[in-house]
């Protein structure tokens, strides 16, 4: 008969606390060795940890131009431009005027926020903790993750469509989606340096493709007379354009935090704005022109009606034969420039949404992002056009509120003084604002947005008469309400005392001895 283990004995399959501790140490050592090996080959492991001043040494400020330019000089920008004529019934002139004006207006916000990276060394959503608070920023972070994942899904679908359109049936949309996503994963996995290198070169084939497309299809792009544009159509299309561009605001400083703070901000600002405008405006205007011309060319019309934007471009370039197919393939691969950069920011937002993930190397979270994007893209591949219209129109609302909060906090309460921030407090909840003031201002703005919306699934009484003016109201109302709620927060916490007023809020010592404003 087998002996019965005594009370103090240990089953063979069980481990003692000491052995578990040894195993944990061994796993930690393996992880450290793996990370060091990855860094040796140039893979960036840094996540949301601030970049110290001594590591902010990059003086090649032109990099930010190529990042924004390559991210947006692609088929997704082209497809967004087609919405003006296809969905809102605008002519070419009116579509192009809306594209130019509202892209310039909305590109100013992410471009300005990009100048903060060298001065703070913080990722954009980490910097937002100084207005939304450590826990309050989780809500805009979650919305930002949804936005970025949505853009990655749209780009993946477009890439799959485009690759399949030149394969003569041998390659499905699903396989094309996987190919584009994997290329994006490789670039984002490596990190900042690989991303910057990729963005510097990947735009050129797109430029060649668009120039060739204009050359071979110019005779079809003559715009016929159109009905006079209504205010409602113009404002609704403007909301879509805003949703395309202003949503880069939560990513603003993610790509500039390695830049030297010694250079003037005016060098980064124009690089950023021009990067947006020189890419988005031409691509969207070309998309609008092709959408207007599509009904007059049977092969274009067939692709356009099938929600196959990649197929439309393949038909546009078909007159140049094999060279046109090569350009179409390069257009599909170029979409990785947007997906990879967005993956990069997604990994950072994961660590803000779930702070415990900060212990994981950034590159591992790229794998998690890819694991989410691919299956969702495969499911939604055949509902692209409706998804694009509804998705872009919604994004402008929350991004406008976010931008208004961080701008008012910096310009009004910090007096545009980067010395008014306690940078050591970036990860300490008790030393940051509660975030209630920011969230309350956004909640009030949301209440105003609802009647001003003009969406497929909801049209408010104001939106029915004026068109969708949600993103404009979101910014204005938030910017007006936030100073009130913020002053109430400071007063309640004992950090606002008259007559010191804003001087106290700038970070000067007040009668309570608080050096930096919470």
N, C-alpha and C positions, 0 to 999 in steps of 0.2 A: 504494500500500500504506500502510495506517495505521501511523503511527510507534508504536514500542513505548515505553511510559512508562519514564522513567529510574527508578532505585532510590529517589530522593528525592521523586518526584512523588506527587501525591495524586489518587485517583480522585474524580470529580465527586460520587458519591453518599456518599463518606465525609466525616466532619467531623473537624477537628483538635481536639486537647485544648482549645485556647483557645476554639474555637467552642462546644464542649460545655459549657464552664464558663459562657460567656455565656448559653447557653440555660437552664442551671440557674438562674442568677441571675434571668433574665426570668421563669421559671416561679415562682420564689420570690416575686418582686415581685407577680405576678398573684395568687398565693395570699394574700399579705398584704393586697392591696387588696380582694379578695373578703371576707376575714375582717373587715376594718374596716367594709365596707359592711353585712355581716350584723350586726355588733355595733351599728352605728348604728341599726338597726331593732329592737334589743332582743334579738337572738339571742345566747344564751350560748355562748361558745366554750370556756370553761374546762373542762378535763377533770379529771384527778386531781391537778393542781398544788394545793398547799395554799392555802387562803384566808388572806391575812395578817390580823393583828388589826385593822388600820385599815379593812379591808373587811367585817369582821363587825359590822355596825351595825343589823341588823334586830331590832327589839324587839317585833314582832307575833308573839308566841309561839303565838298561837291558830292560825297557819297550819298547824302540824304536826297539829293536830286534824283539820282539813279534808282534809289529804293522806291520812292513814290512814283517815279516815271515808269519803271518796269512793272510795278504792281498793278498799274492801271492802263498800260498801253497793251490791251489784250481784247479778247472776244467778248468778255463780260461788259466792258465799257461799250463796245459796239452794240451789244444786245440791249443795253439800257437805253441807248439812243433810239432804237427802233420803237420804243414804247410811245414816243411822242406822236408819230403818225398812226401807229397801229392801234393803240388803246385810246388815246385822247383826241384823235382826229385833227392834229395840228399839221399845217403845211411845213415845208422845209425851212422857210425863213423864220417862222415863229418857233419851230423846234430848236433851231440853232441859236436864236437869241436867248431862249430860256436856258439852254445848255451853257452858253457862255456866261451869262450874268449870275446864275445861281451856283454854278461851280466855283466861280471866283469868290462869291460871297461865302460859301461854305468851306472852301479850302483855306480861308484865312484862319479859322479856328485851329485845326490840327497843325497848321504850319507854325502858328504862334506857340502852341504848346510844345512843339518840337524844340524850340529854343530853350526850354526849361531843362532838358536833359543834361547838358554840360554844366549847368549851374547847380543842380541838385544831386546828380548821380543816381536818381531814383527812376524806376519804371513809372509810367504814367498813372497806373491805378494805385501804386504805392503812394505817389504824391497826392492822390485824391483822398488819402486817409486824413490829410490835414484839413479837410472840409467835411467829408462824409464820415470820418471816424473809422476806427479799426474794424468794428462790426458793421457799421452802417454801409461801408463801401462794398460789402458782400452783395447787396442787391444790384447796384450798377455793374459790379463785376460779373454777376450771373447773366445779366442782360447783354453785357459785352461778349461773354462766351457764346450766347445764343446767336448774336449777330455774326461773330467771326465764323462759327461753325456753319451758319447759313451761307455765308459767302464762299466758304470752302466747298460746300455741297454744290452750290450753283456752278462754281468753276470746274469742279470734278465732272459734273454732268456735261457741261459744255465741252470739256476735253474728250470725254468718251464719245459724244456725238461727232466731234470733228474727226477723230481718228477713224471711227467707223465709216464716215462718209467717203473716205478715199480707199477703203479696203475691198470694195466690191462684194460686200457680204461676208468676207472671211473673218472679219473682226467685229464682235458685237459691241454695243454701247457699254455693257458691263465690263468687258475686258479693257476697253479704252479708259474707263473710269479708274480701274485698278492701276493701270500703267501710269497715268498722270499723278495719282495719289502717291504711288511709291517713289517716283522721281522727287516729288515735293518733300516726302519724308526724309530722303537722303540729305537734301540740302538743309532742311530745318534741324535735322539731327546734329549736323556738324556745328551749327551755331552762327554767330555774328559774322565772323570773317568769311566763311564760305558763302553765307547769304549775300554779303556785300559784293563779293566777286561774281556770283551768279547774276545778280541784278545789273551789274555793269555791262554784261555782254548779251543777255538774253533778249533784249528789246530790239536788236538790229534786224533779225529776220521778220519781225512784225512790221517794221517800217518798210522793208522791201515788199512784203505781201500787200500792204495797204497801197503803196505807190503803184504796184502792178495792177491791183484791183481797180484803182481809179483809171489807169491807162486803158485797160481792156473793156471796162464797163461804162466809161464816161458817156457814151452815146445814149445809154439808158437812164442816166441820172439827171436828166432835164426835168425839173419839177413842174408839173402841170398846175394851172390855176387852182387855188384852194379856197374853201369857204373862209370868211373872216373868223379869226380865232376868238373864242369866248373867254372871258375872265376866268370862268370856272375851269375850263380845260387847261389854261395856262398855269393856274395855281396848283391844280392837281398834278400836272406833270412836274412842276417845280418841286412839289413834295417828294416825288420819286427821285429826282436829281439830288435833292438834299439828303435823302436817305442813303444815296450812293456815296456821297463825299464826306458829309459831316461825321459819319460814324468812324472815321479815322481819328477823331479827337481822342478817344480813350487809348489810342496806340501812340500818340504824338511823340513822347520822349523815349519810347522803347528802343528806338534805333539811333538815338543821339547821345546816350548817356556815357559813351566812351570818348566823346569829343572833348577837346580841351576847353575849359571854361575861360581861358584867357582871350579867346577870340571874340569879337563883337557879335552880338545876336543878329545884327542886320545881315551878316553873311549867311546864316542858316535860314533866316526867314525867306529871302527871295529864292534860294535854292528849293525850298519846300514848295512854295506857291507855284513856281514855274514847273516843278516836277509834276504837280497835279494838273495844271492847266494844259501843258504841252502834250500830255498823254490822254487825259479824259476827253477834252473838248474835240480834238480831231476825230477820235475813235467814235464818240457818240454822234457827231455830225454825219460821219460816213454811214453809221447805222441808220440814222433817220433818212438819209438819201436813198439807201438801198431798200428800206421798208416802203417808201413811196413808190419806187420803181418796180418793186416785186410783182404787182398785179399785171404789169405789161410784159413780163417775161415768163412764159409758162414754167420753165424749170425752176426759176427763183420762187414763183408762187407756190409750187408744190412743196418745196422745202420749208418755206415760211409758214404755210398752213399746217405743216406737221410739227410745228414747234421745234424745228431743227435748225438752229442758228448756224451751227457748224456746217450743216449741209448747204445752207444758203451761201456761205462764203466759198464752199467748194464749188458750187455752181458758178459763182461770180468769177472764180479763177480758172474755170474749166477751159476757156479758150487757149490757155498757154500749155495745155497738155500735162506731161509728166512734171515739168517745172512747177506748175500750179499745184499738183498733188504734194510735192515736196514742201511747198510753202504752207499748205494746209496742215501738214504734219508738224511743221515748226510752230505754227500758230497754236496747235494743241499743246505742244510741249511748253510753250511760253506761259501757259496758264499756271504752271508750277511756280512762276515768279510770284504770283499773288498767293497761292496756297501755301508755299513754303514760308513766306514772311508772316502770313497769318498764323500758321502752325507755331511759329516762333513766339508770337504774342499769346497764343492760346496756352502754351506751357507755363507762361508767367502768370496768367490769370488763374490757372488751376491752383497755384501756390497761394494766391490771395484769397480765393474762394474757400480753400481748405488749408489754413496756415500750417498744419502739421506736415504737408507735402513739401515744405521748404527743405527738408532733409534729403529729399531725392534730387539727384542731378537733373538739370533741366532737360537733357536729351532723352531721358527715359519717358518723360511725359509726352514727347513727340510721338512715341509709339502708341500711347493711349489715345491721343487725338486722332491718329490715323485709323485706329480700330473703331472709332465712333463714326468718322466721316464716310468711310467706304460703304458700309452696309446701308446707311441712310441715303447716300447718293444712289445706290442701286435701286432702292425702293422708289425714290422720287424721280427717277430719270425721265419718265414720260409725262410729267406734269410741270415741265420747266417754265413755260411762259406765264401761266397763271401764278405760279409760285413767285417768280421774279417780280411781277407787278405788285402783289400784295405784300411781299417781304420788304422790298425797298421802301414802300410808302410808310410802313410802320416804324422803320428804324430811325427815321429823322426825329421822331417825337422824343424818345428817351435820350438820344445823343445830344439834342438841343438843351434839355434840362441839365444833363451832366456838364456840358460846356459852360452853361450860365453859372452854375454853382462854383466851379473851380476858378472861373475868371473873376467873379465878384469877390471870392475869398482872397485871391491874390492881389487884385487891383485896389479893392476898397479896404479890406481888413489888414492886409499885409503891406499896403501902400507900394506895391510893385517892388518890394524889398526882399530879396532872397535871404537876407540875414535875419529876417523875422521868423524863420522856421527853426525849430529845435530838431536837427537832423538825427540826433541820437534817439529821439522819441518815435521814429518811424514804425517801430514794431512793439510799442508799449501802449496798450489801450488806455491806461489811466492818464497818460500824458498827451493824449490826442482828444479832439472834440468828440462829443457823444455821437454826432451824426444826426441827431434828431432834428436839428435846424434844417439841414440839407434835405432830409427825407420829407419833412413837413412842407417845405417849399415845393418840392417835386410833386407831392400829393395835391397841393392846391392847383398847380399847373395842370396836372392830369385831369382834374375836374373841369378845367376850362377847355382842354383839348377835345374832350368827347363831343360836345355839340359842334365843334369846328371841323370834325373829320368828314371825309368823303371817300369811303372805302366800299369795296364790293359788298362786304357783309354788314356795313353800318354807315349811314349818312345822317349826320346831325342837322339840326335846323339851320345852323349858320353855314355849314359846309354845303348844304343843298343850294344856298343862294350865292355863295362866294367861291365855291370850290374848296379844296382841302387847304386850310391855313393853319393846320395843327402845329407844324414844326416852328413856324414864326411865333405863334402864341406861346408855345412851350418855352422858347428862349426868353421872350419878353417878360412873361408872368413870373417865371422862376427868378429872373434877374431882379425883379421888383420885390418879390416876397422874401427872398433869402436874406437880404440885409436886416429885415425886421425880425425874422425868426432867429438869426444868428446873434443879434444884439440881446434878444430875450435869453438865449442860452448863456451868453457871457454874463449877463446880469444875475441870472439864477446861480451860476457857479462862482459868483463873486469876483469876476475878472473884468468887470466893466464898471468904472467909477467916474462920475462926472466931477470936475470938468476935464479929467485926463482923457476920457473918451477914446478916440482912435489911437492916441499915443500909447495907451495901455494895450490896445489890440495889436500894435506893431511889434511888441516884444520888449518894450521898455519895462523896467521894474516899476510895479505899482505899490500901493501902500500895503499890499498883502505879501510883497516880496516875490511875486511870480515873474520870472525873467522872460519866458517865452509864452506867447499866447497859446492856449489849448485849442 
